[in-house]
Amino acid sequence: MLVVIYETKFSSPFSILVAAVTFSPYSHLAIHNRDVLYDTTISRGKFSVAEKVTEGRRVTVFDIEGDCQDWIDAHLNTRYDYVGLIGWPIRIAMAGLMFCFNVGERSLSSIGVFIPLGWRKDGGSIINKLLDQGYEGKVMMGKQFNERYLKKDTL
């Protein structure tokens, strides 16, 4: 399994908003399992197969031993937590729904990797917790990630 944490995309008002609200230079997270990239976005409105990473976008990638496919299968199409996104700073969220940083925390937990984030879930905290546990993050551009990890027929 890979955890893919995206740096803020300064051409995207939404990406900037997420970075500002979370006080983090990272604004998105996806997971990669069995050659498929998954995430949840406000525009798609659910947890599902993700689009490839924008070629010029920088990501930090953690290769975590384990397969979270059972978790993915159980949570596919889970609705995006719009209320949680807006209410995140004041601790309001909708039970059973999720946004991208929940995906990272919960999928890791499903394979026995616990990153205690409490309420504050953001890309920088996830990176720090994984580094603290001895995992190595590799920084790469989206083009490099897509070529290395996505099936050729999806490029």
C-alpha positions as MATLAB code, in Angstrom:
seq = 'MLVVIYETKFSSPFSILVAAVTFSPYSHLAIHNRDVLYDTTISRGKFSVAEKVTEGRRVTVFDIEGDCQDWIDAHLNTRYDYVGLIGWPIRIAMAGLMFCFNVGERSLSSIGVFIPLGWRKDGGSIINKLLDQGYEGKVMMGKQFNERYLKKDTL';
ca = [
       0.000    0.000    0.000;
       1.149    3.523   -0.728;
       0.082    6.674    1.084;
       0.323    9.633   -1.306;
       0.272   13.101    0.256;
      -0.078   16.047   -2.125;
       1.516   19.443   -1.633;
      -0.763   22.436   -2.004;
      -1.587   23.319   -5.581;
      -1.428   27.104   -5.672;
      -3.474   27.315   -8.876;
      -6.416   25.700   -7.064;
      -8.470   27.874   -4.701;
      -9.795   24.738   -2.967;
      -6.291   23.361   -2.409;
      -5.231   26.698   -0.922;
      -8.321   26.732    1.308;
      -7.581   23.240    2.667;
      -3.960   24.182    3.352;
      -5.050   27.358    5.131;
      -7.715   25.642    7.241;
      -5.369   22.802    8.264;
      -2.278   25.010    8.695;
      -0.352   22.562    6.520;
       1.513   22.824    3.198;
      -0.276   19.624    2.129;
      -3.833   19.702    0.877;
      -4.760   16.196   -0.270;
      -4.162   12.501    0.352;
      -4.774    9.385   -1.716;
      -3.959    5.732   -1.201;
      -2.617    3.309   -3.774;
      -3.312   -0.391   -3.446;
      -3.048   -3.219   -5.983;
      -2.020   -0.782   -8.744;
      -5.047    1.497   -8.266;
      -5.125    5.008   -6.783;
      -8.108    5.897   -4.528;
      -9.227    9.100   -2.861;
     -12.233   11.167   -1.963;
     -12.754   14.657   -3.336;
     -15.325   17.378   -2.911;
     -16.001   17.423   -6.671;
     -16.574   13.655   -6.949;
     -18.431   13.534   -3.644;
     -17.383   10.023   -2.651;
     -14.485    7.645   -1.999;
     -13.591    5.961   -5.286;
     -10.882    5.472   -7.900;
      -8.812    8.649   -8.181;
      -7.577   10.482  -11.211;
      -3.872   10.265  -11.920;
      -1.701   12.813  -10.139;
      -1.256   16.081  -12.025;
       2.173   15.819  -13.677;
       3.648   18.955  -12.117;
       2.310   18.373   -8.615;
       4.708   17.288   -5.900;
       3.738   14.355   -3.698;
       5.317   12.575   -0.757;
       4.896    8.810   -1.035;
       5.143    6.287    1.796;
       5.391    2.615    0.896;
       3.719    0.762    3.767;
       3.781   -3.020    3.883;
       0.253   -4.363    3.805;
      -2.826   -4.661    1.657;
      -5.872   -2.583    2.581;
      -8.150   -3.925   -0.171;
     -10.731   -5.260    2.295;
     -11.000   -1.759    3.814;
     -11.229   -0.186    0.344;
     -13.964   -2.606   -0.747;
     -15.951   -1.941    2.437;
     -15.750    1.835    2.003;
     -16.006    2.407   -1.749;
     -18.609    5.053   -2.537;
     -18.667    6.392    1.040;
     -19.911    9.945    0.690;
     -17.645   12.947    1.114;
     -18.000   14.761    4.440;
     -18.928   18.262    3.249;
     -20.021   19.267    6.747;
     -16.769   17.926    8.198;
     -14.748   19.909    5.689;
     -16.463   23.156    6.640;
     -16.787   22.273   10.327;
     -13.302   20.818   10.739;
     -11.874   23.836   12.606;
     -14.699   23.673   15.167;
     -14.835   19.876   15.416;
     -18.033   19.178   13.528;
     -18.198   16.102   11.282;
     -20.798   13.671   10.000;
     -20.581   10.096   11.263;
     -19.839    7.546    8.555;
     -18.641   10.085    5.990;
     -15.043   11.043    5.248;
     -12.660   13.458    3.607;
      -9.224   12.648    2.220;
      -7.185   12.677    5.433;
      -9.679   10.260    7.043;
      -8.941    7.885    4.157;
      -5.257    7.846    5.071;
      -5.757    7.377    8.777;
      -8.447    4.693    8.433;
      -6.809    2.680    5.650;
      -3.537    2.599    7.598;
      -5.386    1.488   10.717;
      -6.922   -1.375    8.724;
      -3.435   -2.852    8.202;
      -2.280   -2.267   11.780;
      -0.492    1.067   11.327;
      -1.873    3.503   13.879;
      -1.102    7.194   13.587;
      -2.826    8.880   16.522;
      -4.011   12.178   15.082;
      -7.011   12.869   17.282;
      -9.266   15.466   15.743;
      -6.540   17.272   13.805;
      -6.036   15.375   10.558;
      -3.818   17.020    7.972;
      -1.130   15.997    5.530;
       1.759   17.422    7.543;
       0.695   15.581   10.706;
       0.333   12.319    8.804;
       3.814   12.728    7.307;
       5.297   13.497   10.735;
       3.589   10.522   12.405;
       4.772    8.123    9.690;
       8.326    9.478    9.877;
       8.220    9.156   13.686;
       7.340    5.477   13.242;
      10.358    4.908   11.001;
       8.680    4.978    7.592;
      10.504    6.691    4.746;
       8.771    9.211    2.526;
       9.891    9.755   -1.054;
       9.208   13.097   -2.690;
       8.426   12.982   -6.400;
       6.483   14.792   -9.064;
       3.132   13.529  -10.303;
       4.552   12.490  -13.670;
       7.131   10.277  -11.958;
       4.497    8.810   -9.611;
       2.108    8.018  -12.472;
       4.817    6.344  -14.557;
       6.124    4.306  -11.641;
       2.917    3.211   -9.915;
      -0.115    3.415  -12.202;
      -1.015    0.823  -14.786;
       0.066    1.872  -18.253;
      -3.490    1.647  -19.601;
      -4.662    4.311  -17.122;
      -2.029    6.897  -18.125;
];
